[in-house]
Amino acid sequence: MYFAALLARTEDGWEASDTELDDVETLSDLADLAREASPDEDTVLVLIEQEDAWFGVVRVDGEEDPRVFVSNAAVAARSSYGELLLTDELLGREPGDDDAADLDSLDLDGTEDGEPEDGSEPADGDLDGGTEVPHGPVGDRQILDDLGVSEKDLLALQGDALSEIADALGASDRLEAVR
């Protein structure tokens, strides 16, 4: 079960709204969705959580590039919402390194190099059956430093992490209202 919400900072504090991510296909789409939540180009946080398995934070400040933190990349990689956040840049890969994007990697039988022909699932930590995804956190660990959640606190979050983040921001009541 997933939960996704937007927290937009305004002159009056934080405003929360739940959001549907079904039509979001890329991190850029997600950043555009966040920007729409704040016409004054204030800070917007996109908070995504899959039960207690992983959480992600995307921070959009006006027209700047979005900043991303994912608590457990290997687990998030098995999730469609997690895949939105796990960009090549975030994982330290050169764009285009993904074998799935390379037509030359197709074998004559139509399978991709490194893809199991028996139809088995990729091993934990593998994205698309061959690209290693690190276990543990990835991304901008200082994403919430100036908002009262230090790197140390962010890395220590477990369980209901989004509620703890909202509590540190003074927005827990607003987040719970949309949960």
C-alpha positions, 0 to 999 in steps of 0.5 A: 500500500502506497501513500503520497502527499504534497506538502507546500510551504506557504506564508501561513505554514505548510499545506498538505494534499494527497496526490495520485501518481498514476499519471506521473511517468518521470521525475520531471512530471513529478516535479511539475506536479509539485510546482503546480501546488505552489504558485508562489514558487515556495518549497514543495515536498513530495512524500511517498511511502510504501508501508514500512518498506521504504520512503522517498522525499522529493523537494522542489524549490521553484524552478530549481531541479528537484532534489531526491532522497530514497530510504532504501533504493533496492526495495524502492526499485521493485516499486513503480513509484520508486522507479520514478525516483531512482534516476540514472543520476541518483544511482550514479549511472551515466544516462543510457547505461541501462541495457534495456534502452540499448537495442544492440543488447537484444539477442536474436531470440528477443531477450536482452543480454543478462535477462533470464530466459526462464522468466525468473525475477531479477535478484534483489538489488538488480533493476531490469535484471542486471543493473545494480541498485545499492541497498540502503539510502540514496540521494540528497541526505541534506534535503531537509537540513534547513527545515529541521531534519538533519542528515542523521535524523533522516537516516535514522527514520524507520516505521512511519517516517513521513509522520516523523518528517511532518512532525519536525516540520510542524505539519503533522496535523495537516499530513494526517488530515490527508492520510 
